[in-house]
Amino acid sequence: MASPAPSPALKIKPQIEFIENVEADSAVEFGNHNLAILHDEALMVAEGEEKMTAFTYLLACAAGLSGLLFGYDTGVISGALVNIGSDLDGRSLTDVEKEWVGASTSCGALFGGLLGGNLADKIGRKWVLAVGDVFFVLGAVLIAASYSLEQVIVGRVVLGFGVGIAAAVTPMYLSELAPTRFRGTLVTIQSLMITGGQVISYGMGAGMTFKGGWRALFAISIIPAAGQAAFIHWLPESPRFDMIQGREDAARKTMRQVYSGISDEALEIKVRALREVVTVTKAFQQRWPMAKRPKLILKTAMYRRPAFVACALMGFQQLCGFNSLMYYSSTIFSYAGFSNPTAVGLIVAGANFVFTVLSMFLLDRVGKRRLLLWTYPNMIAGLGLAAVAFHLMTQSTGGVLVEGTAYDSRWTTFMLVMMVYFIGSYATALGNIPWHSNELFPLELRGMGASLLTASCWSTNIIISATFLSIMNGIGAAGAFGLYAGICLVGFIFVVFCYPEVSGLSLEEVQTLFVDDFGIKKSQEIRRAHVHAREKEAQDWSGASSEK
């Protein structure tokens, strides 16, 4: 059984001393203190957290509407680009102009994410989601009313602010509300909403091929944005943010609703653990104001390592090739000779959704690191074989896809199958796990960490959305997807050496992993300790029952 938690005063003092002298070589001591504080809290998983409450699911779905909008507004452009025709400025868009339209949302999302993450530390997590809804509505109105390329680009940038805020803040909000055992499942609901939004956008795009249908595609997104904005008032704030603001009763009330199955004593251990971490966090924030924190992250290894891991994994997600399909699948399939390219793109979006559902059930059971190691080789194989199919398809057209060419159906079908195989592997792990990376950042830097993560996401996303068609025209579709296969190989090597297993660890335990190194061995030790403690408690309970 876990030993009684030491007095809070005994542990907060050395932590604050570390904060006051963070440049000193005392990071190891700081991390060990944090782990000791939360040992009892972690073991509470075995005493009443076996089920996730309906309240928690409701929160996830309500907050996840931001993910639905995120997915819809990024996916809708694929169908819209082949439907716009000459509606803008009385002429068809060039490939470069299509890239501008695709990349403009990513540009807005880059700045929206930086804004959202920092605002979340100032006004709270849930109200920042409402700010994002305002941008979603304004952007949709601007685009639906557009008659020029410039107006569409401005509308897409405004829409991007909402997308960036949703990407930065929703995973943070959900991870701070989720019970430790179900954190992966709960945050994956956000990914499920994103992929669900993409499926809806592709389905509606396939049905709205009439002239001007693209305007309706964007206007429809106003409805969920307005609905979430109206519902925000009834969502609780994150207990961690409430505690930082001195609202301990509100934090306790929310935690009681989330942990409805645990005893009052167990709940108080959790509240006490959170109170201690928040005390340290507030001391940190007083010592290190916002303007000084980027420098602190760069010079302090225990902060630099999680920032590197989170941002690198997100970068590999964005550069792996999936976004070329999300933004341009209808264009690719149109060039490949499919008669209804948006409907074919729906197959890709549907596969993404189905395997995201599978991921929701696997992440907490199998583990994030293990899933990445299992699925990366399949992603590499899928992309590599798709590149082979493109090469064989385009031998008669100089290695470049030419719209209107009747390509051999054997290779177009094989290419589509390999795309689906790649998407299935991607959605099971890499498509979801980077959105959980807020959990790698300590509480005192979580808002800024969300901003860094989002900046990594959208800066690399811009590279794909702004260059894919030009790359495909330059080195061919085979070269483009072969390049993505190579990027995936580098990503696989990165996971092997740098990404620890964080499934089953409390948020506060996760931040202790990066004190000495990347925490791969330490995470395994903590997970084994959890298993041993639960087995010990089960034996003690069984022995007590036998005595009765």
Salt bridges, closest charged atoms under 4 A:
GLU17 OE2 - LYS13 NZ 2.61
GLU20 OE1 - ARG287 NE 3.86
GLU29 OE2 - HIS33 NE2 3.54
GLU41 OE2 - LYS270 NZ 3.08
GLU49 OE2 - LYS270 NZ 2.70
ASP87 OD1 - LYS211 NZ 2.58
GLU97 OE2 - ARG91 NH2 2.63
ASP121 OD1 - ARG125 NH1 3.28
GLU176 OE2 - ARG125 NH2 2.86
GLU176 OE2 - ARG446 NH1 3.17
ASP242 OD1 - ARG247 NE 2.81
GLU248 OE2 - ARG252 NH2 2.94
GLU248 OE2 - ARG275 NH2 2.85
ASP249 OD1 - ARG252 NH1 3.39
ASP264 OD1 - ARG256 NH2 2.82
GLU268 OE2 - ARG252 NE 2.88
ASP408 OD2 - ARG410 NH2 2.78
GLU439 OE1 - ARG183 NE 2.74
GLU439 OE2 - LYS368 NZ 3.45
GLU508 OE2 - ARG240 NH2 3.26
GLU509 OE2 - HIS530 NE2 2.90
ASP540 OD2 - LYS536 NZ 3.31
